[in-house]
Amino acid sequence: MSFASDVKKELTMLEVNNPDNAKAELAALLRMNGSLGLSNMHFTLNVQTENAAIARRILSLLQKFYHLPAEISVRRQMKLNKNNLYVVRIVQGVDDLLEDLHILDNFEMRPTPPDDWLEPEGMARSYLRGAFLAAGSVNNPETSRYHLEIYSLYEEQAQQLCDLMNRFDLNAKVVDRRSGFIVYQKEAEKIADMLNIMGATNAMLKMEDVRIMRDMRNSVNRLVNAENANLDKTVNASQKQIDDIEFLDQEIGLHRLPDKLREMAQVRLEHREEPMSALGEYMPSGPISKSGVNHRLRKLTKIADDLRETGKLPKDIRQN
């Protein structure tokens, strides 16, 4: 079972006792997955889903809070995936139901429920839960990038969902895609907040665990990469020093260098694997600091570079 399926399963198991919250969740489910028909001058309503648990939840909410007769039928889809399609069919009391859920107003479809109807926090959370159950998905945080989305055919509906999410500081955005509109989130922390807001506490905790472990692995990898980069830099610098000293030995002979530089050059050649911080301890004339070692090695490198470029030595060395 996918992570998104686990989230939806958890949401369908939530107990709803507040009638207003139940209505808000039903409003989203019916608005986003329902289709109207006419029979004997009265509306009929079919609500379709590929998830049996969601179909049972719709039926349960209808029976508990509206006492409406409804039934679930199962159809076999003809598409490639051939998943079952569960249809909740309501033939009685549809007009009053849709009026009460602000889907119909004087027998005309409303594009969105009134904003003030969803003003209570509990109703806003429940409406988001219903919308996600109807048309939402979320990537498995263990195997892919962080992404949660809710699909809608209508821009106004998508924008209202986005505004509802952003009431909870979820940084949601809307994009036009696939003959419809997507409300989406990309930030792991915000997706975890969204799961918590809808009531998927277990899924939120699982995602937080994954996020923390991934962040720890990323931090360790960054430290290892930085350490490797520093090591490579040190090795390259050490090899450059040795190459410069060997070049000077071949071209002019180390005996022509000033005493302090000759001594440094010989120590570097004799201790090729040692870090610069340790070289000062090997100086025959007495230990010197790391900055002193660095100063003499840089001077040797400059002499070698100048000799390569101009073919000339500094005046004080030419005189030796």
Protein Blocks (a to p, Z undefined) as FASTA:
>chain_A
ZZklmmmmmmmmpccfbfklmmmmmmmmmmmmgccddeehiacdddddfbfklmmmmmmm
mmmmnopacdddddddfbfnlpacdddddfehklmmmmmnomagghiacfbdcfklmmpm
klmmmmmmmmmmmmgccddfklmccddddddfbfklmmmmmmmmmmnonopacddeehia
cdddfbfklmmmmmmmnopamlmmmmmmmmmmmmmmmmmmmmmmmmmmmmmmmmmmmmmm
mmmmmmmmmmnopklpcfklmmmmmmmmmmmmbcfklmmmmpmnbpcdfklmmmmmmmmm
mmmmmmmmnopacfklmmZZ
